[in-house]
Amino acid sequence: MTESNSFLSNISAPARRALEREGITSLERLSEYTEADILKLHGVGPSTMPKLRIALDEVNLSFKN
């Protein structure tokens, strides 16, 4: 795993699979979505969001507004 997609190892398997099914395997790609978009994915719940926000913040990215 590259540094850009290592964030996937920090979230639950269902959330990881949901993101991968959507083609979201990098933080750059994740930043193209709103938080609401991500929460709509089956397998992603509210407890996943703080982990994703932290991962984005660490590389000076954020969710789309």
C-alpha positions in Angstrom: 0.0 0.0 0.0 1.2 3.4 -0.8 1.0 6.2 1.6 -1.9 7.7 -0.3 -4.1 4.5 0.2 -2.8 3.3 3.5 -5.8 5.1 5.1 -7.8 2.1 3.9 -6.1 -0.1 6.5 -7.3 2.1 9.3 -11.0 1.6 8.6 -13.4 -1.4 9.0 -13.5 -4.0 6.3 -17.1 -3.1 5.2 -16.1 0.6 4.9 -12.9 -0.3 3.0 -14.9 -2.5 0.6 -17.5 0.2 0.0 -14.8 2.8 -0.8 -13.0 0.3 -3.1 -16.3 -0.6 -4.9 -16.7 3.2 -5.6 -13.1 3.4 -6.9 -11.9 5.4 -3.9 -8.4 4.1 -3.3 -6.6 7.3 -2.7 -7.0 10.3 -0.5 -7.0 12.5 -3.5 -10.0 10.6 -4.9 -11.7 10.7 -1.5 -11.4 14.5 -1.4 -13.6 14.7 -4.5 -16.6 13.5 -2.5 -18.7 15.2 0.2 -19.1 13.6 3.6 -22.7 13.0 2.8 -21.7 11.1 -0.4 -19.5 8.8 1.6 -22.0 8.2 4.3 -24.5 7.1 1.6 -22.2 4.1 0.7 -23.4 0.8 2.2 -20.8 -0.2 4.7 -19.7 3.3 5.8 -21.0 4.5 9.1 -20.5 7.6 11.3 -17.6 6.0 13.2 -15.6 5.8 9.9 -15.8 9.5 9.2 -13.4 10.8 11.9 -10.7 8.4 10.6 -11.2 9.6 7.1 -11.2 13.3 8.1 -7.9 12.8 10.0 -6.3 10.9 7.0 -7.3 13.8 4.7 -6.1 16.4 7.1 -2.7 14.8 7.4 -2.1 15.5 3.7 -3.8 18.9 3.7 -6.9 17.7 1.9 -10.6 17.7 3.0 -13.9 16.5 1.8 -15.6 18.5 -0.9 -18.1 21.1 0.4 
